[in-house]
Amino acid sequence: MAKKCEACRNLDSNDVVYSSEWTTGRVFQDNYLHASDAIRKSREGCPICSLILNILDLFLPDWRLKQEKLRLDVLAPDNRPFEVRVNEVPEEPNALLRELVNVQFSIANKDSIPELPNLGTSRILERNAGNANCLRFIQDRISQCTSKHHLSHSAVEAALPKRVIDLGRDNDSLRLHETENSKGFYAALSYCWGPANALIKSTSATLDIFKREIPWCQLPKTLQDAIHITRKLKLRYIWIDCLCIIQDSRKDWETEAEKMGSYYKNAFITVAASSSKTAQSGIFTERSAVSEPKETQFTSKSGVNYPIIAQARPARLWPSPVHDLGPLTERGWTFQEHALSRRMIHFLESEIVWECSSEMISEDGHQIRDDTYSLIREFTHFRSSPEDAWRLCIRAYSDRALSNLSDKLPAISGIASHFQEQKGHNYIVGMWRETLAVDIVWSSWGWVELNNPPQMLQAPSWSWASIHGGVAFAMETINQTTTPITVHCTILGFLGDTPETNRFGEVRYGMLEVSGPLQEAELEYAGELNDFGIPKFRLTALDQGQHLTFFVDTSLAQVDARDLNGLATKVISRKSAPIVPFRGKVWCLWCFTAEQEASDTQEWFGIEPMRLNGIVLGESPENPGIYRRVGSVCTSEHTVPSTVPTKIIRIE
């Protein structure tokens, strides 16, 4: 076997030092290839180092002037384009590397290069998403999907939404169409509104006007581009929320919000304006980070020349181009639009990604390396159990932004309806009655907002929907196939203001009646910060003096209240104000025991995994004898102490 080049290691995906495994195969990755080493080995006859230097010459003509400062990140996956990212090492100590260019290169034809057997071919990325080749890519994927992917459904007409936009023959014949329960094919648009006052909308005043004609000139660029795509795909209708829902009618909005999930679920295809910050931004944008393709060649040691195509593109050293889908993935409403779609075209900043329940394909023709980002596949296949899929859904959704805080539950009502169809469970304020005894144990990233807490949400405190920002469920850390779960509390009843028009919509008030072990404790914040600069709390069981692990929901305070006898007292409660030191009485409701999977940190330091899980309650400031949640709690104990009494309590 020929000796490997000491600089580039022959970009061998089976190299013992630099190889790793992707879901799509082996990959070579070296983040420390210095340009000076590549120059030296090129002079000694390494054709691969020579190819890398040729690529630098194409895209950075003056790179040799600072060659000692250049460091190359090289990525070489099996049967895909290779990638070279050129970084300049700054003179300042501890300063970040400065990326100069990122280039992908591939074989220009289907010939195999003996000295680079894992180098694959690639489609050229167009410099504007409106290019005819981009449309051809979408049409090819649709043809493949409808003919061969049984899980994505074939081309069968579906029930049309209550209203759709009839695209007519040209821009002068757009109109709003009342479908009256008819069937057909239609597209749906997923996009960011941006400023609401800059967006054309259907209202009680404009509804009849738009039924006659929707003025093309009043449509923002994103809507115009989506209509253009829909027409090119030979679809007659498109559903766009700002025009197909009467925006000043609360009744119409609530009715349509409940159906919104089914509208995306039944759409033939969803157009996702993933990188557009507002409806004015458009979909067909110039791709500034993508260059025109350039040609070079690889000359083997035997003197054979192989044509190579190279193109500057955004770095793809992350698991996939959908690691960050742009502004669209930051918005709450777009989560269910994505998860419930049959097929989706993601228009990213520098390329298009096709997604259906069977595959995710980049515009360059290659499968996405890591399909864990495929929401469509997750909710079609339920790769985990439906209960775990729901927890995953809430963790992914809860950190997204909403313009109207009251939309926290309505924005996933379509997914909730989908889950109920699958399992038949009973929905209660963002959770399910059948798993509520364990799922009221969730933890928030509330410490992020302790010094600048936002406005309080109107939702029951025991629901994750009462919290700004991300949450995660304790059950997500449990290996349920190997670990027995002992449930300690029982949900006896629920009383709440369930919406009439959308049973999965906003709930401002809801009280749980629960029976379970209730342990008195003291919660203290003395103004200290931990090693990460986060406020440090101390939760102590009063009967045993045991310190418990506490996770705060959001900013807390000790506030004035009245007890059952009408006497003045102080209670610990959530409050929209910066946190200040306090110490007061709380209660731990122990909910279940199950051993967590030990993290790397726990194993390294010999820390016992958490087993006993529960929630921390303070008394309601307004309603004596009723409790409100203030956080979650866990401990390494195997069971609830025998001295802790079981009580029936109410939590609002």
Disulfide bonds with the S-S distance in Angstrom:
none
